Amino acid sequence: MGRGGRKGSKAKKGEHVNGERRRYKKFEELRRDNEKLRQYYQAQKIVDADEFAELIETMRTVLPTNFRITGSRQQATDIREQIMTEFVPYIREVRIDGAEIEVPHPLPWYPSNFGWQFSIPRIALKKSQELAKFHSFLVTETEIGNISRQEAVSMVPPLLLDVHSDHFVLDMCAAPGSKTAQLVEALHAGAAGAVPAGLVVANDADYKRACMLVHQMNRLTSPNIVVTNHSGERFPNVRTAAGDMVQFDRILCDVPCSGDGTTRKNVRVWESWSPDDAHALNPLQTKILQRAAYLLKTGGRLVYSTCSLNPVENEAVVAHVLDHFEGALRLVDVSSELPALKRRPGLETWKVMARDGSMHESPATVTADVTSRSMRRHMEGFFPLSPARMRELEIERCLRIYPHLQNTGGFFVAVIEKVAPISVDERRKAAIAAERAAAISGLRKEQAAEFKRSAEDEQPTLDVQPADAKRQKTEADAGEDAAADDAKCCTIDSDVGEDTVADDATGKRTPYRPDCPRDDPALRENPFVFLDPANSDLKAVLDYYGIKDSMSRNGFLSRMENDAFRSVYHVADSVRQLMELAGQRLRIVNTGIKVFGRSSVKEAGCAYRLVCEGVAQLLPHLGDQYAIEMSFHDLRVLIENVNPLFTQLSEETQRRVKMVDPSCSIVMCYDPAKHTADAEKPHTRLTALLAIPCWRGAASLSAHINKNQLRSLNHRVLGRVADKDNALKLENNARDSDSATTAPAAGNDDDDAALAGM
């Protein structure tokens, strides 16, 4: 999650807390060393003595540029091929100050070559004139969601979480959202183009950071995402109609941390590093991991991660939480997963540094004069357990990723499986299930014996009353035992998971009332309301666009304003079920894909138009007359012209367009698979369907896409690269190419020669 702490500094920008102005330092002037940090990690023996100098030296260098192709999208292979056939040969010929540069290359451990690394740092890439085309490509594709700029080691936790399409997934500390995006991709990757049965809840404790998540998630256009705003350690319980707690198949805990593994990009960590950072965050990290354990299904997988190298934030948290739950959690051996990823095992022993720099191996040697009050309160949780217990927990199964191993940042990952129930509800359900299984087994045995007797005595009657009575008694006893356990169930934080809410005025906790939600000024948007499929306005929209019954009618929702709605969103059935069960328990910041927006054209045939981000969701269910196939010629006309006239299109496309009533939305579709024999082809090889929402005017079309989508189409389809700061100019009903340059042809002789030498 990055550098931790919920509360920001009281100092204003450019000032210390005491009000003194601090001198601004250029990036090159920032100090990249800290003697106390060196001493601390040298004492921990995180690497061999002869390797430690290489580790520190790598931590002082600038991080390379890393990015990831959105693997769940149909055009992922197209983007990958464009990088390999166009940009790799192009960059191989680039010289900066007369020197060659290393070309972008796939990360060896990332599946399908969708993760990439470029040795040029991000700042240098942004300023380099020679690499302007590649930088523009990355920025454009990032904005429309085809690429995510993400540190390499940050990609590891979602991969090890092993998400499937039917999983309920929770990201407890999600902002800024790069890992959440991976989770959503994994959810859709196994759905084969259909809407997955699972969902991803992206949560963050800070409302502003949760809003950052919304922007990230909008790029992915998934109906299976819910963005919430809760403290991770107090994520609320959601219960089914039967009273059972909703639990998750997969949970990611990328917790707030001191961030000393990020020194390559957050250079100020060198100056600000202190052992107190880890001591202050350890209790919060422990509570978040403990809460995640309660929310995880038995048999589910949980990943705990930090971008810190400090064992107080890593192994200490994992070891004490596993020890607390007494065998209900276990570390998973992932040594065979991502085999090309270089990692080191978790630490079984470490030392704790006090404020005066002294190192301690146990709490007994720490005196009050060298510790803070907070450190003394939680000190036991900073130190390792007994050597025998640490070996029993197999703490070496944790992953430590060091910067010098594969030119990355520093990271810690622990993959945990829940093997036994831990909450009262879980134990009660498990007991009832076990008793039922035993009763059924006993019943079957009794039936077999009775059948044998009846065969001998010719009396084929069977009395099952004793088994039924035993089952009823078992369930009653289990309920009484669980009720008794409620009073004596112990947790690290006794308030976690209770169905109460805090009263901001009194600080007391009161019973939660779903019919009387709190007035929460932090959520500045109107709440989402599900729309009745029989609603006259919604029904009129669905009927007008011929939305087929294959699209769930129960997933439409909107933010109501004065009993009216301006936009219509759509969510998967799994999201609707969760929202209905949660009621007002979840503080939902955003969810769903916008599929319809109110039209500003008064004479429009329908009051609502199709929205670009919802086209992929609607297209399989859209009425046939509104999805119009076009040729490459038509695609070129649509990209090059602002409002192309019908007469500029091919005759067949004109005929299809004129069959639709004026002043409404249509979707123009180009399927490369159907035009392989055409003489005119795209600049780069395309395999994925291109669907462009358009407004059908009286005599012309207008594409409803933003400037980044237009820039991407210009590059991928026509080979024209527009500068990010200069939008394509509009002149004489056409997009002028003065501010654009022609990209190198994908199949020219120079490129072929360059590829032959790869």
Long-range contacts (C-beta under 8 A, 24 or more apart in sequence): 1-173, 1-175, 1-254, 1-255, 1-256, 1-257, 1-306, 1-307, 2-256, 2-257, 2-259, 2-262, 2-307, 3-256, 3-257, 3-258, 3-259, 3-262, 3-266, 3-269, 4-255, 4-256, 4-257, 4-258, 4-259, 4-277, 4-281, 4-284, 5-256, 5-280, 5-281, 6-205, 6-206, 6-231, 6-256, 6-284, 27-123, 27-267, 30-267, 30-268, 30-270, 30-271, 31-270, 31-271, 32-59, 32-60, 32-263, 32-267, 32-270, 33-60, 33-270, 34-270, 34-271, 34-273, 36-273, 36-274, 36-275, 36-353, 36-357, 37-260, 37-270, 37-273, 39-353, 39-357, 40-275, 40-353, 40-359, 41-309, 43-351, 43-353, 43-359, 44-311, 44-347, 44-350, 44-351, 46-309, 46-344, 46-347, 46-400, 46-402, 47-344, 47-402, 51-404, 54-404, 55-402, 55-403, 55-404, 57-404, 58-264, 58-403, 58-404, 58-407, 59-263, 59-264, 59-403, 59-404, 59-410, 60-263, 60-264, 61-264, 62-121, 62-123, 62-264, 62-265, 63-121, 63-122, 63-151, 63-264, 63-265, 63-408, 63-409, 64-117, 64-118, 64-119, 64-120, 64-121, 64-407, 65-117, 65-118, 65-119, 65-120, 65-121, 65-122, 65-125, 65-149, 66-107, 66-115, 66-116, 66-117, 66-118, 66-149, 66-150, 66-151, 66-152, 66-155, 67-115, 67-116, 67-118, 67-138, 67-142, 67-147, 67-148, 67-149, 67-150, 68-110, 68-114, 68-115, 68-116, 68-147, 68-148, 68-150, 68-155, 68-182, 69-114, 69-115, 69-116, 69-146, 69-147, 70-145, 70-146, 70-147, 70-148, 70-181, 70-185, 70-220, 71-111, 71-112, 71-114, 71-185, 71-189, 72-184, 72-185, 72-186, 72-187, 72-188, 72-189, 73-145, 73-146, 73-688, 74-193, 74-687, 74-688, 74-689, 75-146, 75-686, 75-687, 75-688, 76-112, 76-114, 76-146, 77-687, 77-688, 78-684, 78-685, 78-686, 78-687, 78-688, 78-716, 79-141, 79-146, 79-147, 80-112, 80-113, 80-114, 81-684, 81-685, 82-684, 82-716, 82-746, 83-116, 85-684, 85-685, 85-746, 85-751, 85-755, 86-684, 86-743, 86-744, 86-746, 86-751, 87-133, 87-134, 87-137, 88-754, 88-758, 89-744, 89-750, 89-751, 89-754, 89-755, 90-133, 90-134, 90-744, 91-131, 91-134, 92-754, 93-750, 93-754, 94-130, 94-131, 95-130, 96-128, 96-130, 107-152, 107-155, 108-340, 108-406, 109-338, 109-339, 109-340, 109-341, 110-155, 110-159, 111-159, 115-152, 115-155, 117-152, 117-407, 119-407, 122-149, 122-265, 132-723, 133-721, 133-741, 133-743, 136-711, 136-721, 136-722, 136-723, 136-724, 137-715, 137-721, 139-724, 140-708, 140-711, 140-712, 140-715, 140-724, 141-712, 143-219, 143-708, 144-219, 144-708, 144-709, 144-712, 145-219, 145-220, 145-221, 146-712, 148-178, 148-181, 148-182, 149-178, 150-178, 151-262, 151-265, 151-408, 151-409, 152-406, 152-408, 152-409, 153-261, 153-307, 153-401, 153-408, 153-409, 153-410, 153-411, 154-178, 154-179, 154-307, 154-409, 154-411, 155-179, 155-182, 156-305, 156-338, 156-341, 156-399, 156-401, 156-411, 156-413, 157-252, 157-254, 157-303, 157-305, 157-413, 158-182, 158-183, 158-186, 158-252, 158-303, 159-337, 159-338, 160-303, 160-334, 160-337, 160-338, 160-413, 160-415, 161-186, 161-250, 161-252, 161-301, 161-303, 161-415, 162-250, 162-301, 163-187, 163-198, 163-250, 164-190, 164-198, 164-249, 165-189, 165-190, 165-191, 165-196, 165-197, 165-198, 166-196, 166-197, 166-198, 166-249, 167-198, 167-248, 167-249, 167-250, 168-198, 168-199, 168-201, 168-246, 168-247, 168-248, 168-249, 168-250, 168-574, 168-578, 169-198, 169-199, 169-200, 169-201, 169-248, 169-249, 169-250, 169-251, 169-252, 170-200, 170-201, 170-203, 170-235, 170-248, 170-250, 170-251, 170-252, 170-292, 170-295, 171-200, 171-201, 171-202, 171-203, 171-251, 171-252, 171-254, 172-203, 172-232, 172-235, 172-251, 172-252, 172-253, 172-254, 172-255, 172-288, 172-291, 172-292, 173-203, 173-204, 173-205, 173-232, 173-253, 173-254, 173-255, 173-256, 173-288, 174-202, 174-203, 174-204, 174-210, 174-213, 174-227, 174-252, 174-254, 175-204, 175-206, 175-209, 175-210, 175-212, 175-213, 176-209, 176-212, 176-213, 176-216, 177-202, 177-212, 177-213, 177-216, 177-217, 178-216, 179-252, 179-254, 180-213, 180-216, 180-217, 180-225, 181-216, 181-217, 181-219, 181-220, 183-250, 183-252, 184-217, 184-220, 184-222, 184-224, 184-225, 185-220, 187-222, 187-224, 188-222, 188-224, 195-223, 195-224, 195-572, 195-573, 196-224, 196-572, 196-574, 197-572, 197-573, 197-574, 198-224, 198-249, 198-574, 199-224, 199-225, 199-226, 199-572, 199-574, 199-575, 199-578, 200-224, 200-225, 200-226, 201-226, 201-228, 201-248, 201-578, 202-226, 202-227, 202-228, 203-227, 203-228, 203-229, 203-230, 203-232, 203-235, 204-228, 204-229, 205-229, 205-230, 205-231, 205-232, 207-522, 207-523, 207-589, 210-589, 211-589, 213-589, 213-590, 214-589, 214-590, 217-590, 218-613, 221-593, 221-613, 221-614, 221-616, 221-617, 222-593, 223-555, 223-570, 223-571, 223-572, 223-575, 223-592, 223-593, 223-617, 224-571, 224-572, 224-574, 224-575, 225-575, 225-591, 226-575, 226-578, 226-579, 226-586, 226-588, 226-591, 227-588, 227-589, 227-590, 227-591, 228-586, 228-587, 228-588, 228-589, 229-522, 229-523, 229-587, 229-589, 230-586, 230-587, 232-288, 232-291, 232-292, 233-284, 233-287, 233-288, 233-290, 233-291, 233-493, 233-496, 234-291, 234-495, 234-496, 235-291, 235-295, 236-582, 236-585, 236-586, 237-497, 237-499, 237-585, 238-578, 238-581, 238-582, 238-585, 238-586, 239-581, 240-581, 241-581, 244-425, 244-429, 245-423, 245-425, 245-426, 246-578, 246-581, 247-295, 247-296, 247-297, 247-300, 248-295, 248-296, 248-297, 248-300, 249-297, 249-300, 249-301, 250-300, 250-301, 250-302, 251-292, 251-295, 251-296, 251-300, 251-301, 251-302, 251-303, 252-302, 252-303, 252-305, 253-288, 253-289, 253-292, 253-302, 253-303, 253-304, 253-305, 254-303, 254-305, 254-306, 255-281, 255-284, 255-285, 255-288, 255-289, 255-304, 255-305, 255-306, 255-313, 256-281, 256-284, 256-285, 257-281, 257-285, 257-306, 257-307, 257-308, 257-310, 257-313, 258-308, 258-310, 258-313, 259-307, 259-308, 260-308, 260-309, 260-310, 260-410, 261-306, 261-307, 261-308, 261-309, 261-403, 261-409, 261-410, 261-411, 261-412, 262-307, 262-409, 262-410, 263-410, 264-403, 264-409, 265-409, 275-312, 275-352, 275-353, 275-354, 275-355, 276-355, 276-372, 276-375, 278-308, 278-310, 278-312, 278-313, 278-382, 279-312, 279-372, 279-374, 279-375, 279-378, 279-382, 280-374, 281-313, 282-312, 282-313, 282-316, 282-317, 282-378, 282-381, 282-382, 283-374, 283-378, 283-381, 285-313, 285-317, 286-317, 286-320, 286-321, 286-381, 286-492, 287-492, 287-493, 287-496, 289-317, 289-318, 289-321, 290-321, 290-324, 290-491, 290-492, 290-493, 290-496, 291-493, 291-496, 291-497, 293-321, 293-325, 293-328, 293-329, 293-416, 293-418, 293-422, 294-422, 294-423, 294-496, 294-497, 296-418, 297-418, 298-418, 298-419, 298-420, 298-421, 298-426, 298-430, 299-417, 299-418, 299-419, 300-417, 300-418, 301-332, 301-415, 301-416, 301-417, 301-418, 302-329, 302-415, 302-416, 302-417, 302-418, 303-413, 303-414, 303-415, 303-416, 304-413, 304-414, 304-416, 305-411, 305-412, 305-413, 305-414, 306-411, 306-412, 307-409, 307-410, 307-411, 307-412, 308-410, 308-412, 309-400, 309-402, 309-410, 309-412, 311-347, 311-350, 311-384, 312-350, 312-352, 312-382, 313-412, 314-346, 314-347, 314-398, 314-400, 314-412, 314-414, 315-346, 315-347, 315-348, 315-350, 315-384, 315-395, 315-398, 316-350, 316-381, 316-382, 316-383, 316-384, 317-381, 318-346, 318-395, 318-398, 318-414, 318-416, 319-384, 319-385, 319-389, 319-390, 319-393, 319-395, 320-381, 320-385, 321-492, 322-393, 322-416, 323-385, 323-389, 323-393, 324-492, 325-422, 327-419, 327-420, 328-418, 328-419, 328-420, 328-421, 328-422, 329-416, 329-417, 329-418, 329-419, 330-394, 330-416, 330-417, 330-419, 331-393, 331-394, 331-395, 331-397, 331-398, 331-414, 331-415, 331-416, 331-417, 332-397, 332-415, 332-416, 332-417, 333-394, 333-397, 334-397, 334-399, 334-415, 335-397, 341-401, 341-406, 342-401, 342-405, 342-406, 343-399, 343-400, 343-401, 343-405, 344-399, 344-400, 344-401, 344-402, 344-405, 345-396, 345-397, 345-398, 345-399, 345-400, 346-395, 346-396, 346-397, 346-398, 346-399, 346-400, 346-414, 347-384, 347-395, 347-400, 348-384, 348-387, 348-390, 348-391, 348-395, 348-396, 349-384, 349-387, 349-390, 350-384, 352-379, 352-382, 352-383, 423-489, 423-497, 424-482, 424-485, 424-486, 424-489, 425-482, 427-482, 427-485, 428-478, 428-479, 428-481, 428-482, 428-485, 431-478, 431-481, 431-482, 432-474, 432-475, 432-478, 435-471, 435-474, 435-475, 435-478, 436-471, 436-474, 439-467, 439-470, 439-471, 439-474, 442-467, 442-470, 443-467, 512-585, 514-583, 514-584, 514-585, 517-583, 517-584, 518-584, 520-587, 522-587, 523-587, 523-589, 525-559, 525-589, 525-590, 526-559, 526-560, 526-561, 527-559, 527-560, 527-588, 528-557, 528-558, 528-559, 528-569, 528-579, 528-588, 528-591, 528-592, 529-557, 529-558, 529-559, 529-560, 530-554, 530-556, 530-557, 530-576, 530-579, 530-580, 531-556, 531-557, 531-558, 531-565, 531-568, 537-565, 537-607, 538-568, 540-606, 540-607, 541-568, 541-596, 541-606, 541-607, 541-608, 544-605, 544-606, 544-664, 545-606, 545-610, 545-618, 545-622, 545-623, 545-626, 545-665, 546-622, 546-623, 546-624, 546-625, 546-626, 547-618, 547-621, 547-622, 547-623, 548-621, 548-622, 548-623, 550-620, 550-621, 551-618, 551-620, 551-621, 555-592, 556-595, 557-591, 557-592, 566-597, 566-598, 567-594, 567-596, 567-597, 567-598, 567-611, 568-594, 568-595, 568-596, 568-597, 568-608, 569-593, 569-594, 569-595, 570-595, 570-614, 570-617, 593-617, 601-663, 603-663, 604-663, 604-664, 605-661, 605-662, 605-663, 605-664, 606-664, 606-665, 609-664, 609-665, 609-695, 609-704, 610-665, 610-666, 610-667, 610-693, 610-704, 611-693, 611-704, 612-693, 612-704, 612-705, 612-706, 612-709, 615-667, 615-691, 615-692, 615-693, 616-691, 618-667, 619-667, 619-669, 619-691, 622-667, 625-656, 625-659, 625-660, 626-660, 626-664, 626-665, 626-666, 626-667, 627-666, 627-667, 627-669, 627-691, 628-653, 628-656, 628-657, 628-660, 628-666, 628-667, 628-668, 628-669, 629-653, 629-656, 629-669, 629-670, 629-671, 629-674, 630-668, 630-669, 630-670, 631-670, 631-675, 631-678, 632-670, 632-675, 632-678, 632-680, 632-681, 632-682, 633-680, 634-668, 634-670, 635-668, 635-670, 635-690, 635-717, 636-680, 636-717, 636-718, 638-668, 638-692, 638-694, 638-701, 638-703, 639-703, 639-710, 639-713, 639-714, 639-717, 639-718, 639-735, 640-718, 640-734, 640-735, 641-733, 641-734, 641-735, 642-702, 642-730, 642-733, 642-734, 642-735, 643-697, 643-700, 643-701, 643-702, 643-733, 644-700, 644-701, 644-733, 645-699, 645-700, 646-699, 646-700, 646-701, 649-701, 657-696, 657-701, 660-696, 661-696, 662-696, 662-697, 662-698, 663-695, 663-696, 663-697, 663-698, 664-695, 664-696, 665-693, 665-694, 665-695, 665-696, 665-704, 666-693, 666-694, 666-696, 667-691, 667-692, 667-693, 667-694, 668-692, 668-693, 668-694, 668-701, 668-703, 682-716, 682-717, 682-718, 683-715, 683-716, 683-717, 683-718, 683-719, 683-743, 683-745, 683-746, 684-716, 684-717, 684-719, 684-746, 685-746, 686-716, 686-717, 690-717, 710-735, 714-740, 715-743, 719-743, 719-745, 719-746
